[in-house]
Amino acid sequence: MSDRERDPIREARSQWAKHGWSDAADGMAMVTSIFRVQQLLMERINAVLRPLDLSFARYEVLMLLSFSSAGAMPMTRLGSLLQVHPTSVTSAVARLERQGFVQRSRPETDRRVVLASITSRGHDVAQLATEGLNRDVFDSPGLAQAETVELTGLLARLRVAAGDVVTEA
């Protein structure tokens, strides 16, 4: 059997057990599988977003802004919703601003706050990206719908165990 015909995660699990870590072998295989699936999904996502000169992080910013009733929100709120460091939000918004998809401003009522606002060009590119992601990734993630729902529930349990707040739909 060639290397291309072998499952490297199954092989790693076998090696884990062989080296005396049987109790951790299934967990190692699960974690490694999640990372591999993340890589595979990001390849599909990037195939849609790259032609639009977007990363998934910048797409998420655009979508949060487009979902907000005012089309704008404070940078601190963006970071909180995206669960990322403020530096990451600043970097993503700065790039989106250079692309003409977002504007930053300070409201007269509180000059300490920096608002990020989606532009009409930002709405347009977010719409194109969403259509492509729905068509090429989200509508057919690789599992049947019931399996997708089940996996999402299992992943929610992992998130809760790690301290995330997860609410029922």
C-alpha positions in Angstrom: 0.0 0.0 0.0 1.5 3.4 -1.0 1.6 6.4 1.3 -1.2 8.0 -0.8 -3.4 5.0 0.0 -2.8 5.1 3.8 -4.7 7.2 6.3 -2.0 9.2 8.1 -4.3 9.8 11.1 -5.1 6.2 11.5 -1.4 5.4 11.3 -0.7 8.1 13.9 -3.4 6.6 16.2 -1.8 3.2 15.8 1.7 4.6 16.6 0.2 6.4 19.7 -1.2 3.1 21.0 2.0 1.2 20.1 4.1 3.7 22.1 2.0 3.3 25.3 -0.5 6.1 24.9 -3.6 4.1 24.2 -5.8 6.1 26.5 -5.0 9.3 24.5 -5.0 7.7 21.1 -8.6 8.3 20.2 -8.4 11.9 21.5 -5.3 12.5 19.4 -7.0 11.1 16.3 -10.1 13.3 16.9 -8.0 16.5 17.4 -5.9 15.7 14.4 -9.0 14.9 12.3 -10.6 18.2 13.2 -7.4 20.1 12.2 -7.3 18.2 8.9 -11.0 18.9 8.1 -10.4 22.6 8.9 -7.6 22.6 6.3 -9.8 20.9 3.7 -12.7 23.3 4.4 -10.4 26.3 4.2 -9.1 25.2 0.8 -12.7 25.2 -0.4 -13.5 28.6 1.3 -10.4 30.2 -0.1 -11.2 29.0 -3.6 -14.3 31.2 -3.4 -12.9 34.1 -1.5 -9.4 34.5 -3.1 -10.8 35.8 -6.4 -12.7 38.5 -4.4 -9.4 39.4 -2.6 -11.0 38.4 0.7 -9.8 36.2 3.6 -12.3 34.4 5.7 -11.6 36.8 8.6 -12.3 39.8 6.4 -15.5 38.1 5.1 -16.7 37.6 8.7 -16.2 41.3 9.4 -18.2 42.2 6.3 -21.0 39.9 7.3 -21.2 41.1 10.9 -21.4 44.7 9.6 -24.0 43.8 6.9 -26.1 42.0 9.5 -26.1 45.0 11.9 -29.1 47.2 11.6 -26.9 50.3 11.2 -24.3 48.6 9.0 -21.8 49.7 11.6 -20.5 48.7 14.9 -17.7 49.6 17.3 -14.4 47.9 16.7 -14.4 46.4 20.2 -17.8 44.8 19.5 -16.5 43.3 16.3 -13.6 41.7 18.2 -15.9 40.4 20.9 -18.3 38.8 18.3 -15.4 37.3 16.3 -13.7 36.1 19.4 -10.3 37.5 18.2 -7.7 39.8 19.6 -8.2 43.6 19.0 -5.1 43.7 16.8 -6.6 41.1 14.5 -9.8 43.2 14.1 -7.8 46.3 13.5 -5.7 44.6 10.8 -8.8 43.1 9.0 -10.7 46.4 9.1 -7.7 48.4 7.9 -7.3 46.0 4.9 -11.1 46.2 4.2 -10.8 50.0 4.4 -8.0 50.1 1.9 -10.2 48.0 -0.4 -13.0 50.4 -0.1 -15.3 47.9 1.6 -15.4 49.5 5.1 -14.9 53.0 6.5 -13.8 53.9 10.0 -15.1 56.9 11.9 -15.4 58.3 15.4 -18.9 59.4 16.5 -19.3 63.0 17.8 -21.0 61.6 20.9 -17.9 59.6 22.0 -14.6 60.3 20.2 -13.0 57.3 22.0 -15.1 54.8 20.0 -14.0 53.8 16.6 -16.9 52.6 14.4 -16.5 50.4 11.4 -19.1 50.8 8.7 -19.7 48.7 5.6 -19.8 50.6 2.3 -21.9 49.8 -0.7 -18.9 48.1 -2.4 -18.5 46.1 0.8 -22.2 45.0 0.6 -21.7 44.0 -3.0 -18.6 41.9 -2.4 -20.1 40.3 0.7 -23.2 39.3 -1.4 -20.9 37.8 -4.1 -18.9 35.9 -1.5 -21.9 34.6 0.3 -23.5 33.3 -2.9 -20.2 31.5 -3.7 -19.8 30.1 -0.2 -23.4 28.9 0.0 -23.1 27.3 -3.5 -19.6 25.7 -3.1 -19.2 25.1 0.6 -22.2 25.6 3.0 -24.9 23.9 0.9 -22.8 20.8 0.6 -20.2 20.6 3.4 -19.6 16.9 2.8 -22.1 15.3 5.1 -25.8 14.7 5.0 -27.9 17.4 6.7 -28.7 15.2 9.7 -25.0 14.4 10.1 -24.1 18.1 9.7 -26.5 19.0 12.5 -25.2 16.1 14.7 -21.6 17.1 14.2 -22.4 20.7 15.0 -24.0 19.6 18.2 -20.9 17.5 19.1 -18.6 20.4 18.4 -20.8 22.6 20.6 -20.2 20.2 23.4 -16.5 20.5 22.9 -16.8 24.3 22.8 -18.8 24.3 26.1 -16.2 22.0 27.7 -13.5 24.6 26.7 -15.5 27.5 28.2 -17.4 28.9 25.2 -20.9 30.1 25.7 -23.2 28.0 23.5 -26.9 28.5 23.3 -29.6 26.4 21.8 -31.1 27.6 18.5 
